[in-house]
Amino acid sequence: MNPQHPTALTVSVADAAQLTSFSQYEIRKAINAGELPAIKRGVRLAIFVTDLTAWLQSLPKAVDPADVSA
């Protein structure tokens, strides 16, 4: 993501991976599964930042082991 434009509407797969700490493979896997919407322009994919945020919020929450009863 270009630091000169912090309010970008879309990000690349590489930028999405960097922003989320997921691998590019995981981002592409979510796109291919239809979980993460993306638009294609030629060979490039672009992900709306709002869709990336919504996808992250839809992921299962980590469970605190202290909350799990034996």
MOPAC internal coordinates of N, CA, C and O (Angstrom, degrees):
PM7 1SCF
backbone

  N    0.0000 0     0.00 0     0.00 0    0    0    0
  C    1.4540 1     0.00 0     0.00 0    1    0    0
  C    1.5184 1   107.73 1     0.00 0    2    1    0
  O    1.2310 1   120.64 1   -41.83 1    3    2    1
  N    1.2923 1   116.38 1   138.17 1    3    2    1
  C    1.4503 1   122.10 1  -178.66 1    5    3    2
  C    1.5258 1   109.69 1   -77.60 1    6    5    3
  O    1.2310 1   119.92 1   -62.10 1    7    6    5
  N    1.3397 1   117.76 1   117.90 1    7    6    5
  C    1.4707 1   119.51 1  -179.28 1    9    7    6
  C    1.5205 1   113.00 1   -64.42 1   10    9    7
  O    1.2310 1   119.97 1   164.56 1   11   10    9
  N    1.3343 1   117.66 1   -15.44 1   11   10    9
  C    1.4588 1   120.45 1   177.56 1   13   11   10
  C    1.5302 1   111.36 1   -72.67 1   14   13   11
  O    1.2310 1   120.22 1   160.17 1   15   14   13
  N    1.3454 1   117.19 1   -19.83 1   15   14   13
  C    1.4630 1   122.32 1  -177.92 1   17   15   14
  C    1.5288 1   110.23 1  -127.27 1   18   17   15
  O    1.2310 1   120.06 1  -107.58 1   19   18   17
  N    1.3341 1   117.49 1    72.42 1   19   18   17
  C    1.4686 1   119.99 1  -176.20 1   21   19   18
  C    1.5211 1   114.06 1   -67.40 1   22   21   19
  O    1.2310 1   119.81 1   168.60 1   23   22   21
  N    1.3237 1   117.98 1   -11.40 1   23   22   21
  C    1.4529 1   120.56 1  -179.54 1   25   23   22
  C    1.5271 1   110.72 1  -107.34 1   26   25   23
  O    1.2310 1   120.39 1  -144.07 1   27   26   25
  N    1.3111 1   116.86 1    35.93 1   27   26   25
  C    1.4610 1   121.25 1  -179.98 1   29   27   26
  C    1.5256 1   109.69 1   -59.91 1   30   29   27
  O    1.2310 1   120.79 1   -35.66 1   31   30   29
  N    1.3266 1   116.10 1   144.34 1   31   30   29
  C    1.4663 1   121.40 1   178.25 1   33   31   30
  C    1.5205 1   111.59 1   -79.69 1   34   33   31
  O    1.2310 1   120.79 1   146.52 1   35   34   33
  N    1.3287 1   116.10 1   -33.48 1   35   34   33
  C    1.4582 1   120.22 1  -178.48 1   37   35   34
  C    1.5201 1   110.38 1  -129.48 1   38   37   35
  O    1.2310 1   121.62 1   -19.49 1   39   38   37
  N    1.3374 1   114.50 1   160.51 1   39   38   37
  C    1.4619 1   121.58 1   174.87 1   41   39   38
  C    1.5218 1   108.28 1  -133.19 1   42   41   39
  O    1.2310 1   120.77 1   -22.48 1   43   42   41
  N    1.3099 1   116.13 1   157.52 1   43   42   41
  C    1.4621 1   121.44 1   176.15 1   45   43   42
  C    1.5276 1   109.21 1   -80.13 1   46   45   43
  O    1.2310 1   120.93 1    -8.81 1   47   46   45
  N    1.3081 1   115.82 1   171.19 1   47   46   45
  C    1.4708 1   120.38 1   175.68 1   49   47   46
  C    1.5229 1   109.43 1   -60.07 1   50   49   47
  O    1.2310 1   120.31 1   136.79 1   51   50   49
  N    1.3204 1   117.01 1   -43.21 1   51   50   49
  C    1.4756 1   120.63 1   179.64 1   53   51   50
  C    1.5261 1   111.12 1   -62.16 1   54   53   51
  O    1.2310 1   120.40 1   137.01 1   55   54   53
  N    1.3315 1   116.84 1   -42.99 1   55   54   53
  C    1.4653 1   120.41 1   178.27 1   57   55   54
  C    1.5195 1   111.30 1   -65.40 1   58   57   55
  O    1.2310 1   120.41 1   138.53 1   59   58   57
  N    1.3333 1   116.83 1   -41.47 1   59   58   57
  C    1.4682 1   120.33 1   178.86 1   61   59   58
  C    1.5221 1   110.21 1   -61.60 1   62   61   59
  O    1.2310 1   120.63 1   139.35 1   63   62   61
  N    1.3176 1   116.40 1   -40.65 1   63   62   61
  C    1.4670 1   120.30 1   178.65 1   65   63   62
  C    1.5268 1   110.53 1   -63.61 1   66   65   63
  O    1.2310 1   120.72 1   135.56 1   67   66   65
  N    1.3128 1   116.23 1   -44.44 1   67   66   65
  C    1.4607 1   120.39 1   179.98 1   69   67   66
  C    1.5268 1   111.49 1   -64.97 1   70   69   67
  O    1.2310 1   120.14 1   138.66 1   71   70   69
  N    1.3151 1   117.34 1   -41.34 1   71   70   69
  C    1.4647 1   121.40 1  -178.65 1   73   71   70
  C    1.5199 1   112.80 1   -67.64 1   74   73   71
  O    1.2310 1   120.50 1   146.82 1   75   74   73
  N    1.3421 1   116.64 1   -33.18 1   75   74   73
  C    1.4569 1   120.47 1  -173.68 1   77   75   74
  C    1.5284 1   114.45 1  -101.72 1   78   77   75
  O    1.2310 1   119.94 1   169.56 1   79   78   77
  N    1.3097 1   117.72 1   -10.44 1   79   78   77
  C    1.4688 1   123.63 1  -174.18 1   81   79   78
  C    1.5247 1   112.47 1    67.90 1   82   81   79
  O    1.2310 1   120.10 1  -164.38 1   83   82   81
  N    1.3311 1   117.42 1    15.62 1   83   82   81
  C    1.4589 1   122.18 1   170.52 1   85   83   82
  C    1.5216 1   106.81 1   -90.59 1   86   85   83
  O    1.2310 1   120.38 1   -22.10 1   87   86   85
  N    1.3135 1   116.89 1   157.90 1   87   86   85
  C    1.4606 1   119.47 1   176.26 1   89   87   86
  C    1.5287 1   110.09 1   -76.96 1   90   89   87
  O    1.2310 1   120.80 1   -19.13 1   91   90   89
  N    1.3260 1   116.08 1   160.87 1   91   90   89
  C    1.4581 1   119.61 1   175.36 1   93   91   90
  C    1.5230 1   109.87 1   -61.11 1   94   93   91
  O    1.2310 1   120.41 1   145.20 1   95   94   93
  N    1.3265 1   116.81 1   -34.80 1   95   94   93
  C    1.4637 1   121.01 1   177.45 1   97   95   94
  C    1.5298 1   110.39 1   -59.32 1   98   97   95
  O    1.2310 1   120.01 1   134.34 1   99   98   97
  N    1.3289 1   117.59 1   -45.66 1   99   98   97
  C    1.4687 1   121.06 1  -179.63 1  101   99   98
  C    1.5259 1   111.54 1   -65.74 1  102  101   99
  O    1.2310 1   120.18 1   142.48 1  103  102  101
  N    1.3239 1   117.27 1   -37.52 1  103  102  101
  C    1.4627 1   120.54 1   177.51 1  105  103  102
  C    1.5291 1   109.64 1   -64.73 1  106  105  103
  O    1.2310 1   120.44 1   132.60 1  107  106  105
  N    1.3311 1   116.76 1   -47.40 1  107  106  105
  C    1.4693 1   120.47 1   178.95 1  109  107  106
  C    1.5296 1   111.71 1   -63.70 1  110  109  107
  O    1.2310 1   120.54 1   142.49 1  111  110  109
  N    1.3175 1   116.57 1   -37.51 1  111  110  109
  C    1.4631 1   121.30 1   177.87 1  113  111  110
  C    1.5315 1   110.35 1   -61.12 1  114  113  111
  O    1.2310 1   120.03 1   137.02 1  115  114  113
  N    1.3221 1   117.54 1   -42.98 1  115  114  113
  C    1.4652 1   121.93 1   178.60 1  117  115  114
  C    1.5290 1   110.62 1   -65.94 1  118  117  115
  O    1.2310 1   120.31 1   142.27 1  119  118  117
  N    1.3302 1   117.01 1   -37.73 1  119  118  117
  C    1.4688 1   120.72 1   177.63 1  121  119  118
  C    1.5290 1   109.31 1   -65.67 1  122  121  119
  O    1.2310 1   120.13 1   131.83 1  123  122  121
  N    1.3274 1   117.36 1   -48.17 1  123  122  121
  C    1.4658 1   121.55 1  -178.27 1  125  123  122
  C    1.5251 1   112.25 1   -64.06 1  126  125  123
  O    1.2310 1   120.16 1   150.00 1  127  126  125
  N    1.3358 1   117.30 1   -30.00 1  127  126  125
  C    1.4624 1   121.54 1   179.17 1  129  127  126
  C    1.5318 1   111.81 1   -81.63 1  130  129  127
  O    1.2310 1   120.40 1   174.01 1  131  130  129
  N    1.3324 1   116.83 1    -5.99 1  131  130  129
  C    1.4550 1   120.16 1  -179.15 1  133  131  130
  C    1.5173 1   113.48 1    81.80 1  134  133  131
  O    1.2310 1   120.26 1  -170.80 1  135  134  133
  N    1.3303 1   117.10 1     9.20 1  135  134  133
  C    1.4647 1   121.28 1  -179.52 1  137  135  134
  C    1.5253 1   111.96 1   -81.55 1  138  137  135
  O    1.2310 1   121.01 1   149.53 1  139  138  137
  N    1.3336 1   115.68 1   -30.47 1  139  138  137
  C    1.4618 1   121.84 1  -177.90 1  141  139  138
  C    1.5208 1   108.26 1  -123.47 1  142  141  139
  O    1.2310 1   119.98 1   -69.73 1  143  142  141
  N    1.3304 1   117.65 1   110.27 1  143  142  141
  C    1.4609 1   119.74 1  -179.93 1  145  143  142
  C    1.5284 1   111.42 1   -65.96 1  146  145  143
  O    1.2310 1   120.99 1   -35.25 1  147  146  145
  N    1.3174 1   115.72 1   144.75 1  147  146  145
  C    1.4630 1   121.75 1   176.20 1  149  147  146
  C    1.5213 1   108.13 1  -147.69 1  150  149  147
  O    1.2310 1   121.22 1   -23.90 1  151  150  149
  N    1.3023 1   115.26 1   156.10 1  151  150  149
  C    1.4552 1   120.43 1   175.60 1  153  151  150
  C    1.5184 1   108.00 1  -112.26 1  154  153  151
  O    1.2310 1   121.07 1   -29.63 1  155  154  153
  N    1.3268 1   115.55 1   150.37 1  155  154  153
  C    1.4539 1   120.00 1  -177.26 1  157  155  154
  C    1.5145 1   109.69 1  -118.63 1  158  157  155
  O    1.2310 1   120.84 1   -48.09 1  159  158  157
  N    1.2933 1   116.00 1   131.91 1  159  158  157
  C    1.4675 1   123.16 1   176.19 1  161  159  158
  C    1.5192 1   105.98 1  -128.23 1  162  161  159
  O    1.2310 1   120.72 1   -77.59 1  163  162  161
  N    1.3185 1   116.23 1   102.41 1  163  162  161
  C    1.4639 1   119.65 1  -173.78 1  165  163  162
  C    1.5130 1   108.79 1    69.00 1  166  165  163
  O    1.2310 1   120.53 1    57.47 1  167  166  165
  N    1.3207 1   116.59 1  -122.53 1  167  166  165
  C    1.4698 1   120.40 1   178.53 1  169  167  166
  C    1.5243 1   111.83 1   -99.54 1  170  169  167
  O    1.2310 1   120.31 1   177.07 1  171  170  169
  N    1.3267 1   117.02 1    -2.93 1  171  170  169
  C    1.4672 1   120.58 1  -176.71 1  173  171  170
  C    1.5248 1   111.51 1   -93.54 1  174  173  171
  O    1.2310 1   121.10 1   -38.09 1  175  174  173
  N    1.3113 1   115.51 1   141.91 1  175  174  173
  C    1.4608 1   121.94 1   174.35 1  177  175  174
  C    1.5200 1   108.76 1  -105.31 1  178  177  175
  O    1.2310 1   121.06 1   -36.58 1  179  178  177
  N    1.3090 1   115.58 1   143.42 1  179  178  177
  C    1.4615 1   121.32 1   174.78 1  181  179  178
  C    1.5215 1   108.05 1  -130.20 1  182  181  179
  O    1.2310 1   121.22 1   -38.66 1  183  182  181
  N    1.3005 1   115.28 1   141.34 1  183  182  181
  C    1.4668 1   122.34 1  -178.12 1  185  183  182
  C    1.5236 1   107.56 1  -119.30 1  186  185  183
  O    1.2310 1   120.71 1   -54.17 1  187  186  185
  N    1.3294 1   116.25 1   125.83 1  187  186  185
  C    1.4614 1   118.91 1   174.87 1  189  187  186
  C    1.5267 1   108.47 1   -65.39 1  190  189  187
  O    1.2310 1   120.74 1   -43.84 1  191  190  189
  N    1.3054 1   116.20 1   136.16 1  191  190  189
  C    1.4648 1   121.21 1  -179.54 1  193  191  190
  C    1.5266 1   110.28 1   -58.32 1  194  193  191
  O    1.2310 1   120.34 1   142.92 1  195  194  193
  N    1.3205 1   116.96 1   -37.08 1  195  194  193
  C    1.4718 1   120.01 1   179.34 1  197  195  194
  C    1.5358 1   110.82 1   -64.98 1  198  197  195
  O    1.2310 1   120.00 1   143.10 1  199  198  197
  N    1.3486 1   117.60 1   -36.90 1  199  198  197
  C    1.4663 1   120.35 1   177.31 1  201  199  198
  C    1.5219 1   111.04 1   -69.57 1  202  201  199
  O    1.2310 1   120.25 1   142.51 1  203  202  201
  N    1.3251 1   117.12 1   -37.49 1  203  202  201
  C    1.4673 1   120.69 1   177.62 1  205  203  202
  C    1.5233 1   110.07 1   -63.22 1  206  205  203
  O    1.2310 1   120.64 1   136.83 1  207  206  205
  N    1.3127 1   116.38 1   -43.17 1  207  206  205
  C    1.4718 1   121.26 1   178.62 1  209  207  206
  C    1.5247 1   110.90 1   -63.05 1  210  209  207
  O    1.2310 1   120.49 1   134.42 1  211  210  209
  N    1.3232 1   116.66 1   -45.58 1  211  210  209
  C    1.4689 1   120.71 1  -179.98 1  213  211  210
  C    1.5284 1   110.83 1   -63.04 1  214  213  211
  O    1.2310 1   120.33 1   139.18 1  215  214  213
  N    1.3380 1   116.98 1   -40.82 1  215  214  213
  C    1.4661 1   120.57 1   178.67 1  217  215  214
  C    1.5293 1   110.43 1   -61.98 1  218  217  215
  O    1.2310 1   120.43 1   134.64 1  219  218  217
  N    1.3166 1   116.78 1   -45.36 1  219  218  217
  C    1.4715 1   119.95 1   179.02 1  221  219  218
  C    1.5243 1   111.13 1   -60.66 1  222  221  219
  O    1.2310 1   120.67 1   138.93 1  223  222  221
  N    1.3236 1   116.33 1   -41.07 1  223  222  221
  C    1.4680 1   119.93 1  -179.21 1  225  223  222
  C    1.5243 1   112.20 1   -69.64 1  226  225  223
  O    1.2310 1   120.28 1   158.46 1  227  226  225
  N    1.3389 1   117.07 1   -21.54 1  227  226  225
  C    1.4648 1   120.48 1  -179.55 1  229  227  226
  C    1.5321 1   112.99 1   -84.58 1  230  229  227
  O    1.2310 1   120.39 1   168.00 1  231  230  229
  N    1.3182 1   116.87 1   -12.00 1  231  230  229
  C    1.4638 1   120.01 1  -178.46 1  233  231  230
  C    1.5217 1   110.42 1   -70.14 1  234  233  231
  O    1.2310 1   120.27 1   -29.99 1  235  234  233
  N    1.3358 1   117.08 1   150.01 1  235  234  233
  C    1.4645 1   119.52 1   179.61 1  237  235  234
  C    1.5246 1   110.85 1   -61.28 1  238  237  235
  O    1.2310 1   121.28 1   -37.04 1  239  238  237
  N    1.2918 1   115.16 1   142.96 1  239  238  237
  C    1.4552 1   121.15 1   178.98 1  241  239  238
  C    1.5309 1   109.29 1   -78.15 1  242  241  239
  O    1.2310 1   120.58 1   -33.78 1  243  242  241
  N    1.3076 1   116.49 1   146.22 1  243  242  241
  C    1.4636 1   121.55 1   175.59 1  245  243  242
  C    1.5225 1   108.36 1   -68.49 1  246  245  243
  O    1.2310 1   120.94 1   -36.65 1  247  246  245
  N    1.2954 1   115.80 1   143.35 1  247  246  245
  C    1.4569 1   121.07 1  -179.73 1  249  247  246
  C    1.5212 1   108.75 1   -98.91 1  250  249  247
  O    1.2310 1   121.08 1   -48.22 1  251  250  249
  N    1.3013 1   115.54 1   131.78 1  251  250  249
  C    1.4622 1   120.71 1   175.65 1  253  251  250
  C    1.5184 1   108.22 1   -75.47 1  254  253  251
  O    1.2310 1   119.46 1   -59.44 1  255  254  253
  N    1.3517 1   118.64 1   120.56 1  255  254  253
  C    1.4693 1   120.43 1  -177.79 1  257  255  254
  C    1.5315 1   112.99 1   -56.00 1  258  257  255
  O    1.2310 1   120.00 1   153.47 1  259  258  257
  N    1.3186 1   117.61 1   -26.53 1  259  258  257
  C    1.4659 1   120.56 1   179.52 1  261  259  258
  C    1.5356 1   111.01 1   -69.19 1  262  261  259
  O    1.2310 1   120.34 1   157.70 1  263  262  261
  N    1.3300 1   116.95 1   -22.30 1  263  262  261
  C    1.4596 1   120.80 1  -179.51 1  265  263  262
  C    1.5254 1   113.07 1   -85.52 1  266  265  263
  O    1.2310 1   120.19 1   168.19 1  267  266  265
  N    1.3257 1   117.24 1   -11.81 1  267  266  265
  C    1.4600 1   121.50 1  -177.29 1  269  267  266
  C    1.5246 1   108.19 1   -88.01 1  270  269  267
  O    1.2310 1   121.14 1   -56.88 1  271  270  269
  N    1.3318 1   115.43 1   123.12 1  271  270  269
  C    1.4667 1   118.58 1   179.10 1  273  271  270
  C    1.5152 1   109.94 1   -84.13 1  274  273  271
  O    1.2310 1   120.77 1   -34.48 1  275  274  273
  N    1.3089 1   116.14 1   145.52 1  275  274  273
  C    1.4650 1   121.17 1  -176.97 1  277  275  274
  C    1.4914 1   112.56 1   -79.19 1  278  277  275
  O    1.2310 1   120.10 1   180.00 1  279  278  277

